[in-house]
Amino acid sequence: MAPTVISEPAPAACIIDATAEGVRAVNALLASPEHPATLTITDPRGAHALACGLNADIDITVEGHVGYYCAGMNQHATVTVNGSAGVGVAENMMSGTVRVRGDASQSAGATAHGGLLVIEGNAGARCGISMKGVDIVVGGDIGHMSAFMGQAGRLVVLGDAGEALGDSLYEARIYVRGRVASLGADCVRKELRPEHRAELAELLAAAGFDADPAEFTRYGSARELYHFHVDNATAY
């Protein structure tokens, strides 16, 4: 009869070298029932799909730059990247917090349903594309076509926004402190009422930014493209 193997629980906090151990080993540790409560990932060297698919209350710090889809599909976990992130950081996130201390490439927070994504630097094109409930706060600028088809959630930008902001927007709310190159189809400037200032103050505090909500401009959907109408055909 084979002896029973009792797995030892991982320590409350540990460090793992992503290059030495490999991304698969890192993600397997994070997905295992014996995952540590706190994990520091060192030497990532731009590794792709790091810390993806998490579904537990884990506090993860990545010391360095990451590649595509870091913290994708995140639930419950807190992931901090002490560097910059490639395409699709926090893509399809459901809950938890993802923070990028540097810049993020395109499609940050794409299709995300919930949680908080903070990018302390700049974000590339299509930030928040098809967002479905996530809160995204960007400390710098964002690229073109950001919040395209944004369905729900809030996008806060402390810098400038690129062309076609909020194109084909549904119910997502956008706040920009700087200049907007151009608005997309059906996205319009809206009044910044007291309830919006309160909402902004809460989001800025959660993201760790000190900014005056009164300095922002609110943008939202004109609601003319919800249903096809021949008179609006040229806007599609």
N, C-alpha and C positions, 0 to 999 in steps of 0.2 A: 504494500500500500504506500503510495507516495506521501511524503510528509506534507503537512499543511504549511503553506507559505503565508506569513503575516507581513503585509507591507507596512513599512514604517512611515508615519505621516511626515510630510515635508515640514521644515522649520517655519516659524511664523514669518520670517523674512529671509530671503536668500538672494544670491547674485548668480547670474548665468551668462556665459560668454556666447553670444549668438553666432560668431564666426567659428569658434572652436567646436561648439555643440551642434550647430545647424538649426535652421528655422523650424524644421519638423520636430526636433527634440524640444525646442522652446515651447512651441504651440501644444505639443502633447502634454508637457508638464502643466501648462495653464489649463488645459481641458480635463485633466485627471482629477478624481475625487480628492487626491492628496495634495492639491495645489497649495502653494504658500499663500498667506494673506497679503504679503508684500513681496514684490519681485523687482529687482533691478536687472535690466538687460543691457549688457555692455557690448561694445564693438559690433554694432549692427551692420555697418558698411553699406547702407542703402538697401538692406534686405527687403524683399517684397513679402506682402501678406503676413506681416509680423503681428502677433497678438490679435488674431482674427477670431471671430465666432465665440467670443467670451460670453459666459452666462453665469457669472458669479461675482460677488462683491470682492474684487481683487484690486489692489493698488499697485499699478505697474509704472515704472519709470524706465524709459529707453534713453540711454546715454549716447546720443549720436543721431545721424540722419537715417531716415527710413525710406523705402521705395514705395511701390504701388500698394494701395488698399490696406495700409496699417490700421488696425482697430476696426476693420470692417465688421458689420453685423454685431457691433458691441451691445451687450446688455449688462447693466448693473456695474460693470467695472469702471475704474478710473485709470485712464492711460495718459501719461505725460511724456511727450517727446522733446527731449532737450536737443533739438536740432530742427531740421526742415523735413518736410514730408512730400512724397511723390503723389502721383495721380490717385484720386479717390480715397483720401484719408477719411475714416469714419463713414464710409459708404454704407448705406442701409442700416445705420445705427438705430437701435430701438430705445435705449436708455443709458444712463451712466454719463460720464464726462470724459471727453477727449480734449487734450490741450497740446497745441504745437507751439513751442517757444520761438521757432523761426518762421519761415515761409511755407506755404502749401502750394502744390501744383494745382492743375485744373480738377474740376469736379469734386471739390471738397464737400463732404456731407451730402453727396448725391443720394436721392431717394430716401434720406433718413427720416424715420418716423417719430423719434423722440430723443430725449437727452440734450446735452449741451456740448457743442463743439466750439472751442476757443482757438483762434489762430492769432498769435500775438504779432506776427509780421504781416506780409501781404498774401493774398490768395489769387490764384490764376483764374482763367476763364471758367465759366459755368459753375461757379461756387453756388452750392445749394440748388442745383438743377433738380427739378421734380421733388423738392423737399415736401415732406408729408407730416410735419409736426415737430421737427427738430428746431432748436434754437441755435443759431450760429452767430458768433460775435467775432469780428475781424478787426484787429488793431490798426492795420494799414489799409492798402487799396485792394480792390477786387477787379478781376478782368471782365471781358465782355460776356454777354448772355447769362449773367448770374441770376439765379432764382427763376430761370426759364421754366414755365409750367409749374411754378411753386403752388402747391395745393394747400398747405397749412404750415404754421410755425412762424418764427420771426428771424429775420436777417438784419443784423446791426453792423454797420460799417463806419469806422471812425475816420477813414481816409476817403479816397475818391472811388467812384464806380465807373466801369467801362461802358461800352456801347450796349444798347438793347437791354438795359436793366429791366428785369421783371417781364420779359416778353411772354405773352399768353398766360399771365398770372391769374390764379384763382383766388384763394383766400389767404395766402401767406402775406405777412406784413413786413415791409422793408423800411429801415431807418438809415439814412446816410448823412454823415456830418459834413463831408466834403462835396466836391463837384461830381455831377453825373454827366457822362459824355452824351448819352441819349437814352431815352426810354423806349422799351420794346412795345409791341402791339398790345393795346388794352391796359397798359400801365400808366397811371396818372399820379400827379402830386396831390396829396390830401392834407387836410387840416391836422395840425398836431395839437390835440386837445389835452386837457389835464390828465385824463386816464392813460393817454399814450405816454406822457412824460413820466408818470408813475411806473408804467410798464418798462420803459427804457431804463429808468434808474435802477430797477430791480435786476434787469439783465446785465447792465454795466457792472453793478456790484458783484453779481455772481461770477462774472468773467474777470473781475479784478482790475477794471479800468476806471480811472478817475476822469470823468467827462461830464459836461453839463448837458442834460437832455434837451434843454431849450435850443442848443446849437444844431440839432438834427432836423432833417426834413423827412416827413413820412410819405411813403408811396404805397399804392395799392391798386387793386383791379377796378377798372371802369365798368366791368361786368357786361360788356357788350359782345363778348365772344363765347359766353356760356353755351349758347345755342346758335346753330347756324342760321343766318338770315342773309338773304341775297344782297341786301343793302350794305352789308359789312364784308362782302366777299373779298374786296381788295385788301382787307386787313389780315387775312389768313396767310 
